[in-house]
Amino acid sequence: MQSRLIAITSTSLLAAACGPKGGTTTTDTTTTTGDTGGAPAAFPAYKDLRLFQQGAQWTFSAERTDSHFDSEDPAADANGMVVAKSNALVLCQVTLVEPFAQGVLSMIECDGELAAGITDPLAGAWAATDAGLWRIPIDMLAGGEVPELDPEWLFLPTAPAADHKETVLDPEVDHRMVRDVKQDGDAWCVEESWAAGDGAWRTLCIDAAGPLRGNGGWTGGMEQEVVFVRTEQ
């Protein structure tokens, strides 16, 4: 495994390492509530998802929205907002699947953006173990091996259930993270948001066929967001 993981380019490491605005801070307090929301829908073992099939690919219809306030701009609407939208088809593909001590690792690469101003919710490193589905920060693979999995990287546990978690990252500036796990039909969705003056958010929903839909964006002096949905396979 080591030789192939080392082949990850420095560009990929930099892009995937850029997380939510505000950087990484130490967790101060956490409040979690759980609600099963009914029996989970039938879902394959994570290692059997197409996320872990070499060459598996999906096409997404992605819409990017950029908006800012400028009442003097001729393009501004009645509220003074200037809004620009663009659409694209984005192809994402599993480019690496390899076993490691605890399970199986996959790398997903996309030829376009599925988020704006925040780490892409899909592209990067994923792992499936007996404990669940994990999203591994790509910079943690820089040494060429899969490190011990941090509980903070767990995307969905083996038996997913609806959950709401709020974490205060810095009480002095009310910097907090909110994470919701929701069942939507046959898909499970993870919604994350950060707030500390500026805000950022991302969502990814996964069903038996793989990534289904999601978004990623931020707001500050302006707002940018990409919303995407899988096209028919």
N, C-alpha and C positions, 0 to 999 in steps of 0.2 A: 504493500500500500504506500509506503513512504515515498518511493520514486514518483508515483503518479500524483500524489498530493503536492509534492514540491513543485510540480509543473504549474500550479495555480499562479497566474501572473500577478505582479505587484499591483497592476491597475485594478484587477478584480478585488484584491485585498483592500485597497484604498476605498473603492466605491462601496463595498459591502460593510466596511467598518464605520462609515459615516452614519451614526444613529440619529435619534431624535434631537431636535434643537435643544441646546442647553447642556449636552454632554451627559456623562455618567456621574451619578452622585450616590451617596450611601443611603440605604434605606433606613428610615427613622421609625415609622409606625405603619402597620398594615391592618386593614380591616377586611375580612372575607366573609361572604355569605354564600351559601349554596342552596340550590333548588333544582332537583332533578328534572322538573318540567315534564314529567311523564317518562315512560320507558324509552331509552335511546333507540334510534332507528338502527336496523341491521347495517353493520359496517364491517368491511373486511379487516383482517389484521393489518396493521400499518405497513408491515414489510411486504404485503401483497398489493398495496396500492400502486398505481402507475407512477407515483413519485419515485419508486424504487425499481423501475424497469428501464434498463439501458435503451436510449433512443426514443423513449416515450416523449410525445410533444403535444402541445396545445396551442391554439390560436385564440387570442383575446381581442375583442373590440374595446379599444381604450379611448376615452375622451378626457382631454386635459383642459382645465379651466384656470385662467389667470385673471385675477381681478384686483383693482386698487381704486382708491378714491382720488378723483381729480375733477372737480366740478367745472373747471375751465376747459377741459378737453372736449372738443366737438363730438367725440364718440361716447361721452358720458351719458348715462341714462338719467331718468328723472331724479334719482337719488344721488347723483354725482359719481356713480360707480362706472368704471371702465372695465368691461368684461371681454375677454378674448377666449374663444374656444377653438380647439383643434382635435381632429380624430385620426386614429391610426390603428392598424392591425399589428399586434405584437405576437411574435412566435417565441415560445419558451420550450426548452428541450432538456431532458436529462442527459447530461454529458459524461457522467461518471457514476458507477455503482460499484461499491466494494465492501466486503465484510470487514468488521473490526471486532475487537474483543467482546463488546457488549451487544452488537447487533449488525446493522447494515447502514452504510453511509451513501448518500447521493448528492450530486452537485447539479444544480439547475441554472441554466444560462438563458437570458432573454435578449432579443435583438432590439428591444425598445424599452421605454420606461413604463413602469406600472405604479409609480409614485412620484411625488414632487416634493423636494426638500426634506425627505426622510428615507430611511433604508427601505428598499424595495421589499414588499411583504412576501414575495415568492422566490426571486432569484437568490442563489446562495447555497449553503450547505444544510442538509437535512439528515436526520438519523431516525431509525426505527429500532426500538428495543422492546424487551418484555414489559418495560414500565410505561412505554408510550411513544409519542411522536415528538421529536425534538428539532428545534431550529438552532443550529450552532453558528455563532458569530464567525465569519469567515477568517478573521485575523487569528482566531484560536487554532487554526490549522496551519499556520505559517511554519511551524516546526516540522511539518510533514507527517504528523501522526494525529489521530483523534485523541484529544485529552479526556480526562475524567469528566463526565457530563455534569454540568452545574444545574441544580434544580431550577434556577431562573430561566434556563433554556427550554424547559418543557413546554411544548406548544399545546398538546392534548394528552391526557393520561390514557391508559389502556381502555378504561371504561369512561368515556367522556360524559359529563353532566353539566347542566347549566350552572354558571358560577359568576359571582361579581366580587371583584377585589379592588380595593383602593389602597395605594401605598403613598405615604408622605415621604418624598425624597429630600426635601429641605424645608422644614417648618418656618424658617425665617422669611422665606420669600413665597411660601405656600406653593412650592413646587411639588406636584403630585402626579401620580400615574393611576389611571383607571383601566382595569382589564375585565372584559366581559366575555364569557363563553356562552354561546347560544346555539340551540338546534333550530335549523330552518329547513323544514321538510326532511330530505335525506342528507342534508349537508350539516356540518358543524362549522360554526363561525367563531373566530377570535377577533374581538375588537379591542384595540389599545389606543389610549390617548394620553397626552402629557400636557400639563398647563403650568405656566410660570410667567405670566405676562403674555408672552407669545404662546402659541399652542401648536400641537402636532398630533396626527392621528394616522392609524392604518388599520385595515381590516382584511382578513383572508378567510374565505369559506371553502371547505374541502368536502367533496362527496366521493363516492366509490370510484369515479372516473378521474379523480384528481382535483386540482384547483378549479373552482367554479367561478368565483367573482371576488372582488375586493376593491380597495381604494387606498390612497395614501396622500397626505397633504399637510400643509402647515399654514398658519396665519400669524401675521405680525404687522409690519407696515403695509403688507399686501397679503393676498391669499392665493395659494396655488394648490391644485388637487388633480389627481388622476383617478378616474373611476373606470374599472374594467370588468368585463364579463366574458366568459368562455363562449366561443361560437360553437355551432354544431360540429361534432367530431366525425 
